[in-house]
Amino acid sequence: MNIYVLLKQTFDTEEKIVLREGRVSEDGVKFVINPYDEYAVEEALLLKEAFGGTVTVVSVGPARAAEALRTALAMGADEAVLVDSEGREYDEAGVALLLEAYLREQPADLILAGNFSTDTGGGQVALRLAERLGIPHASSIINLEVSGGKATVVRDAEGDAETLELALPALFTAQQGLNEPRYPSLPGIMRAKKKPLKQLAAAELGLTEERLAPLSVRAKLALPAARQAGRRLSGTPSEQAAALAQLLRGEAKVL
């Protein structure tokens, strides 16, 4: 079974977000594998252990994303591919185009990805890719079983559970609870140094800058307003209610 995992390098979730000139500062920031992508990597490794085959992790990003790919290789993935963004910022549609250009030429039986990335939270790339490849997909899966060229999945449906059966090849995005990702072992880290990590430029995939032009643009990025101290209202209950209504209407602008 040939399994491909889409992987993104993101901020460590414990990092403090600092904005400079409307952009998130990366100075001194620790980067990690997107947490939801770790579930996808682990599920791919479990399938490989059950059915054999190879696991290839694929990322679109800057050169530093190779570190996250090496971590996935240390977990047990066999190969890695980095489509180097070379300093460009692609939106979700552009990333999906780049991934399609690479994966369309690969013998993928199954594609796994995280439910969404913790930096942008869009959750668009994997589903756009499935649509472009013309393969079935299911998002937010919490269980996956493969048998006889088909996959049966249970997906988290906003507090409920939905069971689906899809023919392979197919794409699935992993939700928390699908599995418990393993930690890279020391032998795994040593072996990862010798595993292949291929780097490609966007131009090598036959896509022009015009094709990769963003369909969406971030208009503004700002931190939430600082929280103010609470305010105690005095007077009778009816007076307090009237004062609260006035504050909600005049200051909070929610009435």
C-alpha positions as a Markdown table, in Angstrom:
| # | Residue | x | y | z |
|---|---|---|---|---|
| 1 | Met | 0.0 | 0.0 | 0.0 |
| 2 | Asn | 1.4 | 3.4 | -1.0 |
| 3 | Ile | 0.4 | 6.0 | 1.6 |
| 4 | Tyr | 1.0 | 9.7 | 1.3 |
| 5 | Val | 0.7 | 12.1 | 4.2 |
| 6 | Leu | 0.3 | 15.9 | 3.8 |
| 7 | Leu | 2.4 | 17.6 | 6.4 |
| 8 | Lys | 2.8 | 21.2 | 7.5 |
| 9 | Gln | 5.3 | 22.8 | 9.8 |
| 10 | Thr | 3.6 | 25.2 | 12.3 |
| 11 | Phe | 4.3 | 27.2 | 15.4 |
| 12 | Asp | 4.6 | 25.2 | 18.6 |
| 13 | Thr | 1.2 | 25.7 | 20.2 |
| 14 | Glu | 2.9 | 27.0 | 23.4 |
| 15 | Glu | 4.6 | 29.9 | 21.6 |
| 16 | Lys | 3.5 | 33.4 | 22.2 |
| 17 | Ile | 2.2 | 35.2 | 19.1 |
| 18 | Val | 4.0 | 38.5 | 18.4 |
| 19 | Leu | 2.9 | 40.8 | 15.6 |
| 20 | Arg | 5.3 | 43.2 | 13.8 |
| 21 | Glu | 4.0 | 45.4 | 11.1 |
| 22 | Gly | 0.9 | 43.3 | 10.6 |
| 23 | Arg | 2.8 | 40.0 | 10.3 |
| 24 | Val | 3.5 | 37.2 | 12.8 |
| 25 | Ser | 7.1 | 37.4 | 13.9 |
| 26 | Glu | 9.1 | 34.2 | 13.5 |
| 27 | Asp | 12.1 | 35.4 | 15.6 |
| 28 | Gly | 13.2 | 32.8 | 18.0 |
| 29 | Val | 10.1 | 30.7 | 17.4 |
| 30 | Lys | 10.0 | 26.9 | 17.8 |
| 31 | Phe | 8.4 | 25.1 | 14.9 |
| 32 | Val | 6.9 | 21.6 | 15.0 |
| 33 | Ile | 4.8 | 19.3 | 13.0 |
| 34 | Asn | 1.2 | 20.5 | 12.9 |
| 35 | Pro | -0.4 | 18.6 | 15.7 |
| 36 | Tyr | -3.3 | 17.2 | 13.6 |
| 37 | Asp | -0.8 | 16.1 | 11.0 |
| 38 | Glu | 0.9 | 13.9 | 13.6 |
| 39 | Tyr | -2.3 | 11.8 | 13.8 |
| 40 | Ala | -2.2 | 11.4 | 10.1 |
| 41 | Val | 1.5 | 10.3 | 10.2 |
| 42 | Glu | 0.7 | 7.8 | 13.0 |
| 43 | Glu | -2.3 | 6.3 | 11.1 |
| 44 | Ala | -0.2 | 5.9 | 8.0 |
| 45 | Leu | 2.5 | 4.0 | 10.0 |
| 46 | Leu | -0.2 | 1.8 | 11.6 |
| 47 | Leu | -1.5 | 0.9 | 8.1 |
| 48 | Lys | 2.0 | 0.2 | 6.9 |
| 49 | Glu | 2.6 | -2.1 | 9.8 |
| 50 | Ala | -0.7 | -3.9 | 9.1 |
| 51 | Phe | -0.5 | -4.1 | 5.3 |
| 52 | Gly | 3.0 | -3.3 | 4.3 |
| 53 | Gly | 4.0 | -0.7 | 1.7 |
| 54 | Thr | 5.6 | 2.7 | 2.0 |
| 55 | Val | 4.7 | 6.0 | 3.7 |
| 56 | Thr | 5.8 | 9.2 | 2.1 |
| 57 | Val | 5.3 | 12.6 | 3.8 |
| 58 | Val | 4.9 | 15.6 | 1.6 |
| 59 | Ser | 5.1 | 19.3 | 2.5 |
| 60 | Val | 4.9 | 22.7 | 0.8 |
| 61 | Gly | 6.8 | 25.3 | 2.6 |
| 62 | Pro | 10.2 | 27.0 | 3.3 |
| 63 | Ala | 13.5 | 25.2 | 3.6 |
| 64 | Arg | 13.0 | 25.0 | 7.4 |
| 65 | Ala | 10.0 | 22.6 | 6.9 |
| 66 | Ala | 12.6 | 19.9 | 6.2 |
| 67 | Glu | 13.0 | 19.7 | 10.0 |
| 68 | Ala | 9.4 | 18.6 | 10.4 |
| 69 | Leu | 9.8 | 16.1 | 7.5 |
| 70 | Arg | 12.8 | 14.6 | 9.2 |
| 71 | Thr | 10.8 | 14.2 | 12.4 |
| 72 | Ala | 8.2 | 12.3 | 10.5 |
| 73 | Leu | 10.9 | 10.1 | 9.0 |
| 74 | Ala | 12.2 | 9.5 | 12.5 |
| 75 | Met | 8.7 | 8.4 | 13.5 |
| 76 | Gly | 8.9 | 5.7 | 10.8 |
| 77 | Ala | 8.0 | 7.2 | 7.4 |
| 78 | Asp | 10.1 | 6.0 | 4.5 |
| 79 | Glu | 10.5 | 9.0 | 2.3 |
| 80 | Ala | 9.9 | 12.7 | 2.3 |
| 81 | Val | 9.3 | 15.4 | -0.3 |
| 82 | Leu | 9.5 | 19.1 | 0.2 |
| 83 | Val | 8.1 | 21.5 | -2.4 |
| 84 | Asp | 10.1 | 24.6 | -1.5 |
| 85 | Ser | 8.0 | 27.7 | -1.5 |
| 86 | Glu | 11.2 | 29.7 | -2.0 |
| 87 | Gly | 10.0 | 32.6 | 0.1 |
| 88 | Arg | 6.6 | 32.9 | -1.6 |
| 89 | Glu | 3.3 | 32.7 | 0.3 |
| 90 | Tyr | 0.7 | 30.5 | -1.3 |
| 91 | Asp | -2.9 | 30.5 | -0.2 |
| 92 | Glu | -4.8 | 27.2 | 0.3 |
| 93 | Ala | -5.7 | 27.0 | -3.4 |
| 94 | Gly | -2.1 | 27.4 | -4.5 |
| 95 | Val | -0.8 | 24.8 | -2.0 |
| 96 | Ala | -3.5 | 22.3 | -3.3 |
| 97 | Leu | -2.3 | 23.0 | -6.9 |
| 98 | Leu | 1.3 | 22.2 | -6.0 |
| 99 | Leu | 0.4 | 19.1 | -4.2 |
| 100 | Glu | -1.9 | 17.9 | -7.0 |
| 101 | Ala | 0.9 | 18.5 | -9.5 |
| 102 | Tyr | 3.2 | 16.2 | -7.5 |
| 103 | Leu | 0.7 | 13.6 | -6.4 |
| 104 | Arg | -1.1 | 13.1 | -9.7 |
| 105 | Glu | 2.1 | 11.3 | -10.9 |
| 106 | Gln | 2.3 | 9.1 | -7.8 |
| 107 | Pro | 0.7 | 5.7 | -7.2 |
| 108 | Ala | -1.2 | 6.7 | -4.1 |
| 109 | Asp | -3.6 | 4.2 | -2.6 |
| 110 | Leu | -4.4 | 6.4 | 0.3 |
| 111 | Ile | -3.7 | 10.1 | 1.3 |
| 112 | Leu | -3.9 | 11.3 | 4.9 |
| 113 | Ala | -3.7 | 14.8 | 6.3 |
| 114 | Gly | -4.5 | 16.7 | 9.5 |
| 115 | Asn | -8.0 | 18.0 | 10.0 |
| 116 | Phe | -6.7 | 21.6 | 9.8 |
| 117 | Ser | -3.5 | 23.5 | 10.6 |
| 118 | Thr | -3.2 | 25.3 | 14.0 |
| 119 | Asp | -1.8 | 28.4 | 12.4 |
| 120 | Thr | -4.5 | 29.4 | 9.9 |
| 121 | Gly | -7.2 | 26.9 | 10.8 |
| 122 | Gly | -8.6 | 27.0 | 7.2 |
| 123 | Gly | -8.9 | 23.2 | 6.7 |
| 124 | Gln | -9.1 | 23.7 | 2.9 |
| 125 | Val | -5.9 | 22.2 | 1.4 |
| 126 | Ala | -6.6 | 18.5 | 1.7 |
| 127 | Leu | -10.2 | 18.8 | 0.6 |
| 128 | Arg | -9.3 | 21.0 | -2.4 |
| 129 | Leu | -6.6 | 18.4 | -3.3 |
| 130 | Ala | -9.1 | 15.5 | -3.2 |
| 131 | Glu | -11.5 | 17.5 | -5.5 |
| 132 | Arg | -8.7 | 18.2 | -7.9 |
| 133 | Leu | -7.5 | 14.6 | -8.0 |
| 134 | Gly | -11.1 | 13.4 | -8.4 |
| 135 | Ile | -11.0 | 11.0 | -5.5 |
| 136 | Pro | -13.5 | 10.5 | -2.6 |
| 137 | His | -12.7 | 12.0 | 0.8 |
| 138 | Ala | -13.9 | 12.2 | 4.4 |
| 139 | Ser | -12.9 | 14.7 | 7.0 |
| 140 | Ser | -12.4 | 14.6 | 10.7 |
| 141 | Ile | -12.1 | 10.9 | 11.0 |
| 142 | Ile | -11.7 | 9.2 | 14.4 |
| 143 | Asn | -11.4 | 5.6 | 13.1 |
| 144 | Leu | -10.2 | 4.0 | 9.9 |
| 145 | Glu | -10.3 | 0.4 | 8.7 |
| 146 | Val | -9.1 | -0.8 | 5.3 |
| 147 | Ser | -10.1 | -4.0 | 3.7 |
| 148 | Gly | -10.5 | -5.3 | 0.1 |
| 149 | Gly | -9.9 | -2.0 | -1.7 |
| 150 | Lys | -12.3 | -0.1 | 0.5 |
| 151 | Ala | -12.0 | 2.0 | 3.6 |
| 152 | Thr | -14.6 | 2.3 | 6.4 |
| 153 | Val | -14.3 | 5.4 | 8.5 |
| 154 | Val | -16.0 | 7.0 | 11.5 |
| 155 | Arg | -16.0 | 10.8 | 11.3 |
| 156 | Asp | -16.6 | 13.3 | 14.0 |
| 157 | Ala | -19.8 | 15.2 | 13.0 |
| 158 | Glu | -19.8 | 18.0 | 15.5 |
| 159 | Gly | -20.5 | 15.9 | 18.6 |
| 160 | Asp | -22.1 | 13.0 | 16.7 |
| 161 | Ala | -20.5 | 10.2 | 14.7 |
| 162 | Glu | -21.0 | 9.3 | 11.1 |
| 163 | Thr | -19.8 | 6.0 | 9.5 |
| 164 | Leu | -18.8 | 6.0 | 5.8 |
| 165 | Glu | -17.5 | 3.5 | 3.3 |
| 166 | Leu | -15.3 | 4.8 | 0.5 |
| 167 | Ala | -13.5 | 3.1 | -2.4 |
| 168 | Leu | -9.7 | 3.5 | -2.6 |
| 169 | Pro | -7.8 | 5.6 | -3.5 |
| 170 | Ala | -9.3 | 8.1 | -1.2 |
| 171 | Leu | -8.2 | 11.0 | 1.1 |
| 172 | Phe | -8.9 | 11.4 | 4.8 |
| 173 | Thr | -8.2 | 14.1 | 7.3 |
| 174 | Ala | -7.4 | 13.1 | 10.9 |
| 175 | Gln | -9.2 | 14.4 | 14.0 |
| 176 | Gln | -7.9 | 14.2 | 17.5 |
| 177 | Gly | -8.7 | 10.8 | 19.0 |
| 178 | Leu | -7.9 | 8.8 | 15.8 |
| 179 | Asn | -4.8 | 7.5 | 17.6 |
| 180 | Glu | -1.9 | 8.4 | 19.9 |
| 181 | Pro | 1.1 | 9.6 | 17.9 |
| 182 | Arg | 4.4 | 7.8 | 18.8 |
| 183 | Tyr | 7.6 | 9.7 | 19.7 |
| 184 | Pro | 10.6 | 9.3 | 17.5 |
| 185 | Ser | 13.1 | 6.9 | 19.0 |
| 186 | Leu | 16.8 | 7.5 | 19.0 |
| 187 | Pro | 17.4 | 4.7 | 16.5 |
| 188 | Gly | 14.6 | 6.2 | 14.4 |
| 189 | Ile | 16.3 | 9.6 | 14.5 |
| 190 | Met | 19.6 | 8.1 | 13.4 |
| 191 | Arg | 17.9 | 6.2 | 10.5 |
| 192 | Ala | 16.0 | 9.3 | 9.4 |
| 193 | Lys | 19.3 | 11.0 | 8.5 |
| 194 | Lys | 19.8 | 8.4 | 5.8 |
| 195 | Lys | 16.3 | 8.3 | 4.4 |
| 196 | Pro | 15.6 | 10.2 | 1.2 |
| 197 | Leu | 14.3 | 13.7 | 1.4 |
| 198 | Lys | 13.6 | 15.1 | -2.1 |
| 199 | Gln | 13.3 | 18.9 | -2.6 |
| 200 | Leu | 11.4 | 20.3 | -5.6 |
| 201 | Ala | 10.8 | 23.9 | -6.8 |
| 202 | Ala | 7.4 | 25.0 | -7.9 |
| 203 | Ala | 8.7 | 25.5 | -11.4 |
| 204 | Glu | 9.7 | 21.8 | -11.6 |
| 205 | Leu | 6.1 | 20.9 | -11.2 |
| 206 | Gly | 5.1 | 22.8 | -14.3 |
| 207 | Leu | 3.1 | 25.5 | -12.6 |
| 208 | Thr | 3.4 | 29.2 | -13.5 |
| 209 | Glu | 3.2 | 32.1 | -11.1 |
| 210 | Glu | 0.0 | 33.0 | -12.8 |
| 211 | Arg | -1.6 | 29.7 | -12.0 |
| 212 | Leu | -0.4 | 29.9 | -8.4 |
| 213 | Ala | -1.7 | 33.5 | -7.9 |
| 214 | Pro | -3.7 | 33.6 | -4.7 |
| 215 | Leu | -7.5 | 33.5 | -4.8 |
| 216 | Ser | -7.7 | 34.9 | -1.3 |
| 217 | Val | -5.7 | 37.6 | 0.4 |
| 218 | Arg | -5.4 | 38.3 | 4.1 |
| 219 | Ala | -6.7 | 41.8 | 4.6 |
| 220 | Lys | -5.7 | 42.4 | 8.2 |
| 221 | Leu | -4.1 | 40.5 | 11.1 |
| 222 | Ala | -4.4 | 41.8 | 14.6 |
| 223 | Leu | -4.3 | 40.5 | 18.2 |
| 224 | Pro | -7.6 | 40.4 | 20.2 |
| 225 | Ala | -8.3 | 43.5 | 22.2 |
| 226 | Ala | -6.9 | 43.4 | 25.7 |
| 227 | Arg | -9.4 | 42.1 | 28.3 |
| 228 | Gln | -10.6 | 44.8 | 30.7 |
| 229 | Ala | -11.2 | 44.3 | 34.4 |
| 230 | Gly | -14.7 | 43.3 | 35.4 |
| 231 | Arg | -17.2 | 45.9 | 36.6 |
| 232 | Arg | -19.5 | 45.6 | 39.6 |
| 233 | Leu | -23.0 | 47.1 | 39.2 |
| 234 | Ser | -24.7 | 48.5 | 42.2 |
| 235 | Gly | -28.3 | 49.3 | 43.1 |
| 236 | Thr | -31.4 | 47.2 | 43.2 |
| 237 | Pro | -31.8 | 44.3 | 40.8 |
| 238 | Ser | -33.9 | 46.3 | 38.4 |
| 239 | Glu | -31.4 | 49.2 | 38.5 |
| 240 | Gln | -28.6 | 46.7 | 37.8 |
| 241 | Ala | -30.5 | 45.3 | 34.9 |
| 242 | Ala | -31.1 | 48.7 | 33.4 |
| 243 | Ala | -27.4 | 49.7 | 33.8 |
| 244 | Leu | -26.3 | 46.4 | 32.2 |
| 245 | Ala | -28.6 | 46.9 | 29.3 |
| 246 | Gln | -27.2 | 50.5 | 28.8 |
| 247 | Leu | -23.6 | 49.2 | 28.9 |
| 248 | Leu | -24.4 | 46.4 | 26.4 |
| 249 | Arg | -26.1 | 49.0 | 24.1 |
| 250 | Gly | -23.8 | 51.9 | 24.5 |
| 251 | Glu | -20.3 | 50.4 | 25.1 |
| 252 | Ala | -20.3 | 46.8 | 23.9 |
| 253 | Lys | -22.6 | 47.6 | 20.9 |
| 254 | Val | -24.2 | 44.2 | 21.1 |
| 255 | Leu | -27.8 | 45.4 | 21.5 |
